[in-house]
Amino acid sequence: MGAASNDDNEEHEFGEDQPTNIDASSSSNHDDASAQQPMTSNNSTKSSPSDSSVVFSPELLGMYYSRLFPYQMLYSWLSYDPATMNPKKSNSNTSTKNGTSNNSTTFPRREFSMTIEPTPGNEVYIRYQSFLSQEELTTAIQKRRPTKIDIGAVFNHPPKDNKSLPSGKLQTQERELVFDIDLTDYDAVRNCGCSGAKICPKCWTFMGMAMEVMDEGLKNDFGFEHVAWFYSGRRGVHCWVCDDGARKLTNEARSAVATYFEVNLGSDKNKNFHLSSPLHPMLTRAYDILEPRFVESVLPEEGHGLLSTRASWTKLLMTLPEQANSVAAKLEEKWGSKKNFTTPEEKWEELKSALSAFIGKTGSSKAQKNMSNADRARIENWPIETVFKYVYPRLDINVSKMQNHLLKSPFCVHPKTGRVCVPIEVANFSNFDPFQVPTLGQLMKELDDFEAAGKSDDGTHVTFDWQKTSLKEPFEKFQKSFLVPLLNEERRMQREEREKRAAAMGDF
């Protein structure tokens, strides 16, 4: 058996097939399979009286896969086939009898991996899974109840056939451009007391800042339109860029995109880093986005307290370039006065103004004598570097560089928290609370409460069981704002391709 690692890593790299005695083919149809099930009242799947304080258990996970996992939504997305979903009735199961569309050739060549636990504490990681249809995917997940599902690339052959192919014949063809941002990479600047897997509302704001910078860059600088963000279920966020051009990017192009966003923020051994001048327009835009949030979330006592106490502002002033020591000394004396009651935000503005005056950037001041252009640039960039040090996106760019990386599937459940990997809207990040994302126990209670009431509270039609729970809002928003536009774009591209072929053949 191929044992899975026990760490909380959320991505895997393409490697050798891992042997397992688990039936990994899942290529035949099963009579007991059910595609993304519409609402059901079958007693065999009805949730028993639930204890919402239990966040995760194999039984709860089985119930989630049986009733709430959005198979049709995932299948429609990963098929990139408009025939799998009617945009006007995006909650309907529009798949064919076998849970697939006749036009879907992408999905059967998509790799999935599953981490299962045949016995408690014994994790088995299964690679190279692929499924002909939504029905087959549903059957495999419900049968195995994986504690984790990862999604990989689309290959030139179904990955499940890898052992029957000559060595080297299984090659990646396309894959969404993905990004992984994890709060553990911010440990050096988390002054809230959190580290590792622990998070709190104070440090969670780092994720919102990273998402906004990345989302702006991906859309404005690269022209991508179909960008989806998901909560990882514990301490981070994942980004899936799904435009046709993004999916077809070579490994070299993916590396170039990832590196474009990368900023050297220093290291434990070398904490100093310096931005080049003039600043790249992308970094200027990032600073404009990040600085107001830095002032609001990092500087004050209710944030990370960077300018809230004498000890904290002394520590910050010590990071100024040596040439600006006189500025640090004057501000240290002024802020330490008993008569000084300026807020952290006011101190930040005063510090920036003092540095601008010191290098002669303001109209009424002259630069200090004997100051080199390099020293002047270092002082001028210090506020930007400080903001970036704390809140600029910290990417695991290895996840983004290769088509053959796998990343945790959206909509699955994190086994450590029991929370669902739900979509996040960048524009509404301030309203997203990771601690309010439902756990499996909460979802089962919501399902019981809904069914005990006997009907929908708002009188709307319910097609899928997840519409009976708090998953309804994030799932339906994902369908409306991301999935439907994506499939509409695919439909438009397919129509244009047909018209082009017809024109070439003279068939009008």
Salt bridges, closest charged atoms under 4 A:
ASP8 OD2 - ARG234 NH1 2.99
ASP8 OD2 - ARG235 NH1 2.93
ASP8 OD1 - HIS414 NE2 2.96
GLU10 OE1 - HIS238 NE2 2.88
GLU10 OE2 - LYS408 NZ 3.14
GLU10 OE2 - HIS414 NE2 3.87
GLU11 OE1 - HIS405 ND1 2.89
ASP17 OD2 - LYS163 NZ 3.74
GLU111 OE2 - ARG127 NE 2.61
ASP150 OD2 - HIS12 NE2 3.48
ASP150 OD1 - LYS148 NZ 3.58
ASP161 OD1 - LYS160 NZ 3.59
GLU174 OE2 - ARG247 NE 3.10
GLU174 OE1 - LYS248 NZ 3.41
GLU176 OE2 - ARG110 NH2 2.81
GLU176 OE1 - ARG175 NH1 3.17
ASP180 OD1 - HIS238 NE2 3.36
ASP182 OD1 - ARG235 NE 2.89
ASP187 OD1 - ARG190 NH2 2.53
GLU212 OE1 - ARG293 NE 2.98
ASP215 OD2 - LYS219 NZ 3.02
ASP221 OD2 - ARG285 NH2 2.70
ASP244 OD1 - ARG247 NH2 3.44
ASP244 OD1 - LYS248 NZ 2.79
GLU291 OE2 - LYS352 NZ 2.45
GLU332 OE2 - ARG310 NE 3.18
GLU349 OE2 - LYS352 NZ 3.39
GLU350 OE2 - LYS334 NZ 2.42
GLU380 OE2 - LYS361 NZ 2.93
GLU380 OE1 - ARG376 NH1 3.70
GLU385 OE1 - HIS274 ND1 3.84
GLU425 OE1 - LYS477 NZ 3.64
ASP449 OD2 - LYS445 NZ 2.98
GLU451 OE1 - LYS46 NZ 3.90
GLU451 OE2 - ARG67 NH2 2.48
GLU451 OE2 - LYS468 NZ 3.10
ASP465 OD2 - ARG67 NE 2.92
ASP465 OD1 - LYS468 NZ 3.01
GLU473 OE2 - LYS477 NZ 3.03
GLU476 OE2 - LYS472 NZ 3.07
GLU489 OE2 - ARG492 NH2 2.46
GLU490 OE2 - ARG247 NH1 3.28
GLU496 OE2 - ARG492 NH1 2.53
GLU497 OE2 - ARG501 NH1 3.74
